[in-house]
Amino acid sequence: MATNINKPRVIKDYNKLDKDLQQQIKLVYAEGFADHLIHFFNKDGLMITVLPFETEDKYYMLRMTETEAVKIVDEDDDFDDDGILKTEVKQDYEDKYSDMDHIADQMADDDDDDSYDDDTVDDEGDDEED
């Protein structure tokens, strides 16, 4: 999926997202997160690993290492022992978010981008959610 360059790009921690956004992400990445991580260098030259996720108004880059990505899925009761979103959970989320075009677009997207290089991102990593 081509990223809309007019959308704000936000780096944030997965665990700082609200529950609805986490559910949407799980629906898009129903087979786990680790295989979908991308790497890029920030403006300081440090390699950052993120899980990309686009909504109608933002392009999120969810900061996590591969180990953290596996751990998040392993510890989440919505996923089975193989790291796959449980069928009944997937159906519930599909029903709940069926009217959101960005979910359908991302679920249909088979193109994986292994790198990302842009220093125009807002880092919201330590901000508290409302």
C-alpha positions as a Markdown table, in Angstrom:
| # | Residue | x | y | z |
|---|---|---|---|---|
| 1 | Met | 0.0 | 0.0 | 0.0 |
| 2 | Ala | 1.3 | 3.4 | -0.9 |
| 3 | Thr | 1.5 | 5.7 | 2.0 |
| 4 | Asn | -0.3 | 9.0 | 1.7 |
| 5 | Ile | 2.5 | 11.5 | 2.1 |
| 6 | Asn | 0.0 | 14.1 | 3.4 |
| 7 | Lys | -0.8 | 12.0 | 6.5 |
| 8 | Pro | 1.1 | 12.7 | 9.7 |
| 9 | Arg | 3.6 | 9.9 | 10.4 |
| 10 | Val | 3.7 | 8.9 | 14.1 |
| 11 | Ile | 6.1 | 6.7 | 15.9 |
| 12 | Lys | 4.4 | 5.2 | 18.9 |
| 13 | Asp | 4.6 | 2.2 | 21.2 |
| 14 | Tyr | 2.0 | -0.5 | 20.6 |
| 15 | Asn | 1.0 | -0.7 | 24.3 |
| 16 | Lys | 0.2 | 3.1 | 24.3 |
| 17 | Leu | -2.5 | 2.7 | 21.7 |
| 18 | Asp | -6.2 | 2.5 | 22.6 |
| 19 | Lys | -7.9 | -0.8 | 22.6 |
| 20 | Asp | -9.8 | -0.2 | 19.3 |
| 21 | Leu | -6.6 | 0.7 | 17.4 |
| 22 | Gln | -4.9 | -2.4 | 18.8 |
| 23 | Gln | -7.8 | -4.6 | 17.6 |
| 24 | Gln | -7.6 | -3.1 | 14.1 |
| 25 | Ile | -3.9 | -3.8 | 14.0 |
| 26 | Lys | -4.5 | -7.4 | 15.1 |
| 27 | Leu | -7.0 | -7.8 | 12.4 |
| 28 | Val | -4.6 | -6.5 | 9.7 |
| 29 | Tyr | -1.7 | -8.6 | 11.1 |
| 30 | Ala | -3.8 | -11.7 | 12.0 |
| 31 | Glu | -0.7 | -14.0 | 11.5 |
| 32 | Gly | 1.4 | -12.0 | 13.9 |
| 33 | Phe | 3.6 | -8.9 | 13.8 |
| 34 | Ala | 7.2 | -10.1 | 13.5 |
| 35 | Asp | 7.2 | -10.9 | 9.7 |
| 36 | His | 5.8 | -7.4 | 8.9 |
| 37 | Leu | 8.3 | -5.3 | 10.7 |
| 38 | Ile | 10.2 | -2.7 | 8.7 |
| 39 | His | 13.5 | -1.0 | 9.4 |
| 40 | Phe | 14.7 | 2.5 | 8.8 |
| 41 | Phe | 17.3 | 5.0 | 10.0 |
| 42 | Asn | 16.1 | 7.9 | 12.0 |
| 43 | Lys | 17.5 | 11.4 | 11.6 |
| 44 | Asp | 20.3 | 10.5 | 14.2 |
| 45 | Gly | 21.4 | 7.5 | 12.1 |
| 46 | Leu | 19.9 | 4.9 | 14.4 |
| 47 | Met | 18.1 | 1.9 | 13.0 |
| 48 | Ile | 14.5 | 1.8 | 14.1 |
| 49 | Thr | 12.2 | -1.3 | 13.8 |
| 50 | Val | 8.5 | -0.6 | 13.5 |
| 51 | Leu | 5.2 | -2.2 | 12.5 |
| 52 | Pro | 3.5 | 0.0 | 10.0 |
| 53 | Phe | -0.2 | 0.7 | 10.3 |
| 54 | Glu | -2.2 | 3.3 | 8.4 |
| 55 | Thr | -5.5 | 4.8 | 9.5 |
| 56 | Glu | -7.7 | 7.3 | 7.6 |
| 57 | Asp | -5.8 | 10.2 | 9.1 |
| 58 | Lys | -2.4 | 8.9 | 10.3 |
| 59 | Tyr | 0.4 | 6.6 | 9.3 |
| 60 | Tyr | 1.6 | 4.8 | 12.5 |
| 61 | Met | 5.0 | 3.2 | 12.9 |
| 62 | Leu | 4.7 | 1.1 | 16.0 |
| 63 | Arg | 8.0 | 0.8 | 17.7 |
| 64 | Met | 9.0 | -2.8 | 18.5 |
| 65 | Thr | 11.8 | -5.2 | 18.1 |
| 66 | Glu | 11.3 | -8.7 | 16.6 |
| 67 | Thr | 11.5 | -10.2 | 20.1 |
| 68 | Glu | 8.9 | -7.7 | 21.4 |
| 69 | Ala | 6.6 | -8.4 | 18.4 |
| 70 | Val | 6.7 | -12.2 | 19.2 |
| 71 | Lys | 6.2 | -11.5 | 22.9 |
| 72 | Ile | 3.2 | -9.3 | 22.3 |
| 73 | Val | 1.4 | -11.9 | 20.3 |
| 74 | Asp | 2.5 | -14.8 | 22.6 |
| 75 | Glu | 1.0 | -13.0 | 25.6 |
| 76 | Asp | -2.2 | -11.9 | 23.9 |
| 77 | Asp | -5.2 | -14.2 | 24.4 |
| 78 | Asp | -6.7 | -13.1 | 21.1 |
| 79 | Phe | -3.9 | -15.2 | 19.3 |
| 80 | Asp | -3.7 | -19.0 | 19.4 |
| 81 | Asp | -0.5 | -21.0 | 20.4 |
| 82 | Asp | 0.8 | -20.7 | 16.8 |
| 83 | Gly | 0.5 | -16.9 | 16.8 |
| 84 | Ile | -2.6 | -16.7 | 14.6 |
| 85 | Leu | -5.5 | -14.6 | 15.5 |
| 86 | Lys | -8.3 | -16.9 | 16.7 |
| 87 | Thr | -11.1 | -17.4 | 14.2 |
| 88 | Glu | -13.9 | -16.2 | 16.5 |
| 89 | Val | -11.8 | -13.1 | 17.5 |
| 90 | Lys | -11.0 | -12.4 | 13.8 |
| 91 | Gln | -14.7 | -12.6 | 12.9 |
| 92 | Asp | -15.7 | -10.3 | 15.8 |
| 93 | Tyr | -13.1 | -7.7 | 14.7 |
| 94 | Glu | -14.1 | -8.0 | 11.0 |
| 95 | Asp | -17.7 | -7.4 | 12.0 |
| 96 | Lys | -16.8 | -4.5 | 14.3 |
| 97 | Tyr | -14.5 | -2.7 | 11.8 |
| 98 | Ser | -16.1 | -3.7 | 8.5 |
| 99 | Asp | -16.9 | -0.1 | 7.6 |
| 100 | Met | -13.3 | 1.1 | 7.9 |
| 101 | Asp | -11.8 | 1.3 | 4.4 |
| 102 | His | -8.2 | 1.4 | 5.7 |
| 103 | Ile | -8.6 | -2.0 | 7.3 |
| 104 | Ala | -9.8 | -3.6 | 4.1 |
| 105 | Asp | -7.1 | -1.9 | 2.1 |
| 106 | Gln | -4.3 | -3.2 | 4.4 |
| 107 | Met | -5.7 | -6.7 | 4.6 |
| 108 | Ala | -5.8 | -6.9 | 0.8 |
| 109 | Asp | -2.3 | -5.5 | 0.4 |
| 110 | Asp | 0.3 | -8.2 | -0.3 |
| 111 | Asp | 3.2 | -5.8 | -0.9 |
| 112 | Asp | 5.8 | -5.7 | 1.9 |
| 113 | Asp | 8.3 | -2.9 | 2.1 |
| 114 | Asp | 11.4 | -3.9 | 4.1 |
| 115 | Ser | 12.8 | -0.5 | 4.5 |
| 116 | Tyr | 11.7 | 3.0 | 5.3 |
| 117 | Asp | 13.8 | 6.1 | 5.4 |
| 118 | Asp | 12.2 | 9.4 | 6.5 |
| 119 | Asp | 13.1 | 11.8 | 9.2 |
| 120 | Thr | 9.8 | 13.6 | 9.2 |
| 121 | Val | 8.0 | 11.6 | 11.9 |
| 122 | Asp | 6.4 | 12.6 | 15.2 |
| 123 | Asp | 7.6 | 10.4 | 18.0 |
| 124 | Glu | 4.7 | 10.0 | 20.5 |
| 125 | Gly | 6.4 | 7.1 | 22.4 |
| 126 | Asp | 6.0 | 8.4 | 25.9 |
| 127 | Asp | 2.8 | 10.4 | 25.6 |
| 128 | Glu | -0.2 | 9.3 | 27.7 |
| 129 | Glu | -3.4 | 8.5 | 25.9 |
| 130 | Asp | -6.6 | 10.4 | 26.8 |
